Amino acid sequence: MLVNNAGIAVPDGDGRPSTVEIGTIQRTVEVGTLQRTLDVNVYGALRVTQVFLPLLRRADAGRIVNVSSTLGSLGALTSPGNPFAEIPAFAYTSSKTLLNALTGWLAVELASTSIKVNSVCPGHNATDMNGGVGAQHPAEGARVVVRAATLDADGPTGTFFDVNGTVPW
Ligand SMILES: NC(=O)c1ccc[n+]([C@@H]2O[C@H](COP(=O)([O-])OP(=O)(O)OC[C@H]3O[C@@H](n4cnc5c(N)ncnc54)[C@H](OP(=O)(O)O)[C@@H]3O)[C@@H](O)[C@H]2O)c1
């Protein structure tokens, strides 16, 4: 099993699409918040996945879990009254949307294998990422990750869920 858990939320320079710090291209590229975030949360997950895929293909029941966030759900974003819509963090949230795209595309690519690929949201956990203000202990959040990592052969692939069930893409 592979759990793509590593992720960052860059405290400086994130914001709404109109203001998020992209970085500038002059003679050299200055890496901005958006790129730094995508580097870890998307490219990192993809790179690690590509490296581990040969090993996962040799497993009887390969499982890939992308640790995403409801903040990356476009369905949640565009539903009326969504409280997350006010969060000025385009870099972080869109990185999770893209991670979800990896889940969907990889699940389709691997559909004929025994490997299952899913995104999960672990909920709002008190970790370093948010300075410990999360609502629950990380051990609680880990439960849904473990569930996705230990799905049996009848379990889903190409889905996005949290402790309460399906999360819209
Ligand atoms: N906390 C929440 O409420 C929440 C909610 C939804 C989703 N998530 C997601 O859950 C995952 C875990 O986050 P967390 O809350 O546990 O945050 P965290 O305490 O800040 O942990 C982040 C982890 O990612 C690793 N990491 C960061 N950059 C890396 C890099 N370039 N290479 C390798 N490892 C790197 C860190 O390793 P080092 O310690 O060695 O730097 C650390 O183990 C993330 O994907 C996050 O987006 C968190």
The ligand as a MOL file (V3000), in Angstrom:
LIG
                    3D

  0  0  0     0  0            999 V3000
M  V30 BEGIN CTAB
M  V30 COUNTS 48 52 0 0 0
M  V30 BEGIN ATOM
M  V30 1 N -4.6350 18.8030 9.3230 0
M  V30 2 C -5.8040 18.8070 8.7070 0
M  V30 3 O -6.8240 19.2840 9.2570 0
M  V30 4 C -5.9330 18.2370 7.3100 0
M  V30 5 C -7.1970 18.2480 6.7020 0
M  V30 6 C -7.3380 17.6870 5.4450 0
M  V30 7 C -6.2390 17.1370 4.8090 0
M  V30 8 N -5.0120 17.1590 5.4110 0 CHG=1
M  V30 9 C -3.8820 16.5560 4.7000 0
M  V30 10 O -3.3180 15.5620 5.5190 0
M  V30 11 C -1.9330 15.3640 5.1430 0
M  V30 12 C -1.0800 15.3910 6.3860 0
M  V30 13 O -1.0930 16.7130 6.9060 0
M  V30 14 P -0.9690 17.0520 8.4510 0
M  V30 15 O -2.1690 17.7830 8.8530 0
M  V30 16 O -0.5500 15.8280 9.2130 0 CHG=-1
M  V30 17 O 0.2100 18.1310 8.3690 0
M  V30 18 P 1.6510 18.1260 9.0120 0
M  V30 19 O 1.5750 17.8000 10.4460 0
M  V30 20 O 2.2300 19.4430 8.5990 0
M  V30 21 O 2.3890 16.9350 8.2750 0
M  V30 22 C 2.7790 17.0510 6.9240 0
M  V30 23 C 3.6820 15.9100 6.5880 0
M  V30 24 O 4.1140 16.0690 5.2280 0
M  V30 25 C 5.5280 15.8750 5.1930 0
M  V30 26 N 6.1080 16.6760 4.1200 0
M  V30 27 C 5.8960 17.9790 3.8240 0
M  V30 28 N 6.6510 18.3550 2.7760 0
M  V30 29 C 7.3650 17.2640 2.3940 0
M  V30 30 C 8.3210 17.0230 1.3790 0
M  V30 31 N 8.6920 17.9690 0.5180 0
M  V30 32 N 8.8520 15.7810 1.2800 0
M  V30 33 C 8.4640 14.8060 2.1460 0
M  V30 34 N 7.5650 14.9730 3.1420 0
M  V30 35 C 7.0270 16.1960 3.2620 0
M  V30 36 C 6.0130 16.3690 6.5330 0
M  V30 37 O 7.2500 15.7980 6.7980 0
M  V30 38 P 8.3080 16.5590 7.7650 0
M  V30 39 O 7.6610 16.6610 9.0970 0
M  V30 40 O 9.4990 15.6790 7.7220 0
M  V30 41 O 8.5100 17.8950 7.1540 0
M  V30 42 C 4.9320 15.8410 7.4620 0
M  V30 43 O 5.1740 14.5030 7.8160 0
M  V30 44 C -1.6090 16.4850 4.1480 0
M  V30 45 O -1.6550 15.9760 2.8380 0
M  V30 46 C -2.7270 17.4920 4.3850 0
M  V30 47 O -2.9630 18.3060 3.2510 0
M  V30 48 C -4.8370 17.6910 6.6400 0
M  V30 END ATOM
M  V30 BEGIN BOND
M  V30 1 1 1 2
M  V30 2 2 2 3
M  V30 3 1 2 4
M  V30 4 1 4 5
M  V30 5 2 4 48
M  V30 6 2 5 6
M  V30 7 1 6 7
M  V30 8 2 7 8
M  V30 9 1 8 9
M  V30 10 1 8 48
M  V30 11 1 9 10
M  V30 12 1 9 46
M  V30 13 1 10 11
M  V30 14 1 11 12
M  V30 15 1 11 44
M  V30 16 1 12 13
M  V30 17 1 13 14
M  V30 18 2 14 15
M  V30 19 1 14 16
M  V30 20 1 14 17
M  V30 21 1 17 18
M  V30 22 2 18 19
M  V30 23 1 18 20
M  V30 24 1 18 21
M  V30 25 1 21 22
M  V30 26 1 22 23
M  V30 27 1 23 24
M  V30 28 1 23 42
M  V30 29 1 24 25
M  V30 30 1 25 26
M  V30 31 1 25 36
M  V30 32 1 26 27
M  V30 33 1 26 35
M  V30 34 2 27 28
M  V30 35 1 28 29
M  V30 36 1 29 30
M  V30 37 2 29 35
M  V30 38 1 30 31
M  V30 39 2 30 32
M  V30 40 1 32 33
M  V30 41 2 33 34
M  V30 42 1 34 35
M  V30 43 1 36 37
M  V30 44 1 36 42
M  V30 45 1 37 38
M  V30 46 2 38 39
M  V30 47 1 38 40
M  V30 48 1 38 41
M  V30 49 1 42 43
M  V30 50 1 44 45
M  V30 51 1 44 46
M  V30 52 1 46 47
M  V30 END BOND
M  V30 END CTAB
M  END
